[in-house]
Amino acid sequence: MKMNPASPHDLALAAARFAALGSEQRLQVLRLLVRAGPDGLTIGTLGDRAGITGSTLTHHLKLLVAAGLVRQQRQGRSIICAAVSHDAVQDLSEFLMTECCADAAVPCPDHPHGKHHR
């Protein structure tokens, strides 16, 4: 089967996003924000739930924002953090899974994704 490699831009974006998730604490922050839905969480609430406070949380959020996985918005005196539309997180998953089993000799019946099933 012919392989359709991702564009250099796609690879660079995915690598930056995976690098941003290369910390248990940042992954935990993103998961909490995904769970919170589109309304997001204040930084204080996020820090309490994650058990991360102060400059450490600020550092992790800065990396997640730079990778395009989290956005921040000021609402009055609070800063609200929210996972970027779930599309960014979904795109990251699909980046890996889009070609799942593409080079397998036999289609993978238990994987309803990938080119064999489209």
N, C-alpha and C positions, 0 to 999 in steps of 0.2 A: 504494500500500500504506500502511496506517495505521501511523504511527510510535508506538512505545511508549517514551517517554523514560524514562531511569533516574530513580529517585527522587532527591530532593536529598541524602539520606543516602548513596546509592550514589555519586553524583557527588563528594561531599565526601570519602568514603573513597578512591575511586580517585585523586582529585587529590592527596590527602596521600601516597598510596603512590607515585604517579608522581613527585611532588616529591622524595620521599626517594631515589628512584633517579636524580635529576638530576645525579649526579656519577659520573664514570667509576670512581672508587675505590669508591663505595658499590655500584655495579652489579657491580663485580668481586668485592667481598666477598659479596654475595648469591649470585652464581654459584658461588663456591667453597663456600658453605654448602649450596646445592642439590646440588652434586656430592658433598659429604660425606655426604649422606643424613641419616636421623633421628638418628644418633649425634652429628652436629655436629663441631666442632673446638674445641680450647682456644683462648683468645685468642692465646697465643704461637704456636701452629701457624698460626692464621689470619693473624696478622701476618706471619709468615715467608713463607707462600705468596702473600700479596697484596703483599708488599713495603711494608707500612704498619705503623708501630709507634707505641707510646706514646699521647700525647694525641690524635694525629690519628686513630688507629684507634678510640679511645674515643669521639671525637666522631661518627665515621661510624656506629658501632654504636648510639649513643644515638638518632640519627635513624631508623635502621632499626627499632629496637625500638619507638620511639614510633609509627611507621607500621604496626606490627603485622606486619612482614615477618620479623623475627628475634626469637627469644626467647633469654634467657640463664638458665643454671641453675648454681648453685654445686655442685661435687662435690669435697668435701674442700677442698684449697687451690687448686683450679683453677676457673675459670669456663668453662663449656662454652657455646658459641654454636651455635645450630642454626637453619636456615631454618624458619620456622613451617611446620606441616604443609603439604606442597606445595599444599594446597588454596588457601591465600592467594595464592600465586604464580599458580596456575592461574586463580583468580577474576579476577585482574588482567588476564590475557590474554583471558579470556572476556568481560570487561567491554567490551573493544574489538571483539571478533570476533562477539559474539552477534547483532549486527544487520548483519553484513557483507553487502553487496549487497542489503539490505532494500528500498532504493528504486530498484534497477536495473530497467530495463524488461524485461530478459530475465535469467532465473536464470544465475548464474555457474557453469558446469559444473566448473571446476577448483577451486572452493571448497566442500568438503563440510560447511561450517558455515553458519550464518545461517538466517534464517527460510524461505528458499526450499527448504531441504533438510530441514526438520524434519517 
